[in-house]
Amino acid sequence: MQSDMGVRSSRAKHRILRGAYRIRKKLYAKVFRALVTA
């Protein structure tokens, strides 16, 4: 039971980290494009 909870929490954490990375990449792309066009 406890191990299952740990696996579940780690999986959720990984999903959150992946989502944050994707959003950050999108933001970086936007900033990079703005710098290039400026």
Secondary structure, DSSP 8 states (H G I E B T S, - for coil): -HHHHHHHHHHHHHHHHHHHHHHHHHHHHHHHHHHHH-
